[in-house]
Amino acid sequence: MNPTKISYVDVSWNPVTGCTDELPCWSYCWARRMATRLRGRAGYPADDPFRPTFHPDRLGEPARHKKPKRIAVSFMGDIFNAEVPREWRYEVMRAVKGALQHTYLFLTKRPELAAKEIDWREYPNLWIGTSVDDQATADERIPHLFRCRAANRWLSIEPMRGSVDVRKLCSGWVLDHPENYIDWVVLGGGPFPMEADSVRSVRNQCQAAGVPFFFKQWGDWVPFATRATYDDGTVLGGDCGGPCGMQPLPNGRWSVHFRTGQIKTAVVAEPEDHRWGRDNALHCTYCRVGKKLAGRLLDGREWNEIPGTED
């Protein structure tokens, strides 16, 4: 098992890696980019580094760690991809049974197969989750997640590409239907701008339902809310999530450095990625500053809620 930059787990464990290209996320998949960088090394095939690959030498890694850890399982691919033989998954589950001191997080974009193959109730220390990025993928995948007979279910909204209303799918959040319940929500951005209000909406849904909410990151883009002073003394930014009333610049760029407030050119999303007011003014602007500068503050604080731990 390896240290990881995934902020809500302790280590990553990848007994199965790789995926296939039938879903749109293939074009911006971070795991595929990483596998390509590792081509021919660390178990990633030189000819096709992201093809589904079994690493039996890694199966014993959890048993060698006696101290309980929160483990991300096969995040370098999708263990429920149709090209992954069932026997590989069964070997992984046998390894899990041999090291029950840990908490295992499974995540898939194909929850229909996860629901068919495994009775997750046999593993109270396992979390089965599905990854969505907008309402369409949520509508498609969350019902299959509910069919997973599991003690713990979670939802990863990453990278968020559009608003997501989880409440209409999760009757357990409104009625006493525990079979339709999500126990944890993780949300994060990627290579696309995220509407700040869409992020807040998911957070508010979780708060209203008493479901832990973890905000992982803004991603490459951040809502323009940092105060910055230009050479002419103009001050931009505010507390509303964006420079309300700001007119868009013709060249589609802002000049601001988010760390120092000094001038720096940052690419801004196209108009369809913005919210517009009645006077055609730009209500919320997004600057591409990279994940490190964008950070993970939402409304002035980090949201680090994890089931079974204190925020």
N, C-alpha and C positions, 0 to 999 in steps of 0.2 A: 504494500500500500504506500501511497505517496502523499506528501503534503500538497495542499491545494489552495488556490486563491478563491475558491468558492466559499463565501463568507459564512454560510450557515451550516457547514459540515466541518469535521475535523480532518478527514483524509479522504482520498479517492481510491477506489478499488476497481480495476478494469480487467476482469477475467475474460470479458468479451468486448471487442472494439469494432467500430465500423458501422456503416449504414449504406443505404441505397438512395437513388436520386429521384424517387417518384413524388416527393413532396417539395413545395416551393422553398422551404427552409434550406434546401441543399445549397442554394446559391450564396447564402451568407452564414453557413454553419461554422461556428467557432471551432468545434471539435475536428471538423474536416481540415480546416486551416492548420490546426496544431499537428494533426497526423501527417499532413503534407510536409511540414517543417521537419518532422521526425522520420521521414521516408528512409527506409533501410536500417533504422535504428530502433531500439527499445521495443522490438516486436512488431513494428509497422512495416508491412511488405514494401520492398523497394519498387515493385512494378505498379502497385495499386494500394497505397498506404491506408486508404479508408474502406477497403472492402471488409465485410464481416469476417472477423478472425477470432479464433479461440486461443486462449493463453492458459493452458492447464497448469503451467508452472506457478501461476498466481493464485490458484485455488486455496492453498494453505495459508495465505497471508493473514486473514482475520484471526485464525486460531493462534497465531504467534504473538498476538497482542492481547495481553490479559486485562489491561485497563480498558474499561468501556469507552467506545468512541462512536461518534456519529459518522457513518460511512456513506459516501455517494457511490452507488453501484453502477458501473458501466456507463458513466456519463460521457465517455469518449465513444459514443455510438448509441444504438438503440437495441437493447437485448431482446425486444419483442418484434424486431424486424422479421419479415417473412423469410428472409434469406439466412436467418440464424436457426440452425437445426434445434429441434426440441431437446435433444440430448445434451446440448451445451447448457441450456437453461436448467435442466435437471441437475447437472453437475454443480452449477452455481448454488442451487437451493440446498443441495447436500452439504456444501461447504458452509453455508449459512447456519444450518442445523448444528454444525460442529463448533460454532462460535457464537452462542446465543447471548453473550455478554454485551454485544454491540447493538446499536440501532442502525438499521439499514434503510437507506432511501433509494427506492427504485423510481425511475422516471421514464415515461415513454410517450411517444406521439401515436402509438398504436394500442390503446387500452383495450380494444375489442379482443385482441389475442391474450392479453394479460387476464381478462375476465374468464376466458374459456379454459385456460390451461391449469391455473393454480388456485387452490383454496387458500387464500391469504389468511384465513382465520387460524390456520395452524402456526402462524408466525406472528405473535402479538408484538414482537419487537421490529416488525417490518412496516414500512410506509410505502404504499403504492400511489404514485402520482402520475398525472398527465400534464403535458405541456401544451399551452394554447397561446395564440398571439392576438386574437381578435374575437368578435362575437361569433363569427361563422365557425371557427375552429372550436370554440367553447361549446356551441350548440351541438357540434358533431361528436366531440370526444367525451365531454363530462357525463352524458348518459351511460356510456360504456364504463367509465370509471365507477359509477354507482353499481354496476353489475359485478364489480370485483368484490368478492366476499371477504372484506378486509376489516380489521379492527381500526386501521388508521389510513385515511386517504388525504392526499394533499394536491394542491394545484400550483403549477408554475406558469405564470403569465410572463413569458420572456422569449424573445424580445417583444414587448408590447407594440402592436402596430395599429390598434384601434381600441375603442372603448369596449369594456366587457361588463355586462350585467349578470353577475353570478346568481342573484336572488331568484330569477325566473326559472333557473334550472335546479336550484337547491331548495326543495320544499321543506327540508328539515330545518332551514333557517327561519321559516315562517310557521310551519305546522310541526306537529310531533311525529315526524317521519324520519327516524334516525337512519333508515336505509339510504336516504338521499341527503347525505351530509358530507361536507368537506371540513376537515379538522385543522387545516393550515393553508395559508395562501402566501406564496412568494411572488414578488413582482419585480421586474427589472427591464431596463432599456437595452438597446443594441445599436445597430447602425442607422436607426430611423428616429426622428423626433417623436417624443411622447407628449400628448396633451397633458398638461399638469392637472387639469380638472378630471381627466379620465383616471389618472393615478389616484387622486383624492377620492374619487367615487368608489374605487375598489377598497381603499382603506376604510372609508366610512361604512361600506357594506359589512366589512369584517368587524368593525367596532360594534355596529348595531347587533350583530349576531354573536358576539363574544368569541370570534374566531381569531387566533393569532395571525398577525400580518407582519411580513418581513419585506422591507423595501431594499432590494439588493443594490441598485445603481440606476442612474439616469442613462448611462450608456454614452455614446459619442456626442449626443446633443443634449443641451440643457435649456430650459426656459430662461429667457432673459429677465432676470430679476435682481441681478447684482448691480449695485450703484457704480457708475463709472463716469469719470469726468474727461471730457474731450479738451483739446487744446484751446478751443474758443470758450471754455468754461461751462459748456452745456453739461448738465447732469442727467443721466439716464438711469432708469431702474426704479424699483419701488417694492412695496410689500404685497402687491396684488397678484404676483405670479407672472407679470409681464409688464412692459412699458405701455400701459393703456393710453390710447390716443396717438400713439407713435405712427407716423406715416412711413411706409416701406421705402427704403432707398432704391433708386432705379436699378442699380447694379446688383442688388440682392446681397449686399454685404454690410456687416457692421464692423466697426473698428473698436475693439475692446479686449483687454486682457483680463481674464477672470481672476487671476491670482493677485495681480498688482494694481489693477485699475488703469494700467498704461495702455497705449494704443497698440492694437494688434488686429490684423484682418482675420475675420472668421467667416466661413461660408454659412449662409443662412438658407433654410429650407425654401422650396418653391412655395408660391402663394397657397396652393391647395393644402399645405401642411400648417397653415396658420388659421387663427380665428379672427373674423373681421367684425367690426362694429357697424352701426347704422350709417355712420358717415364715411364708410369705406376706410376707416383707420385700422391700423394693425394693432390688435389687442394683445397678442402674445407672440413674441419672436423667439426663435430657437437658434442658438449658435452652436456650431460644431467645434468643440474644444477638446474632445477626447475624454475617455472614461475617468482618467485620474483627476483632471480639473473639474469635470462635471460633478463628481462625488456622488453621495447618496443621502443628502439631506432633503427631507420633505417637510415643508413648513417649519424650517428651523431646527429640526431634530432628526436623529436616526431612528428608524423603526426596526428593531431587532427582536421582535417577538417570535419565540420558538416554543412549541408545546413542551411542557415539562420543565421549562426554565423560566427565570425571571427576566423581564425586559431590562 
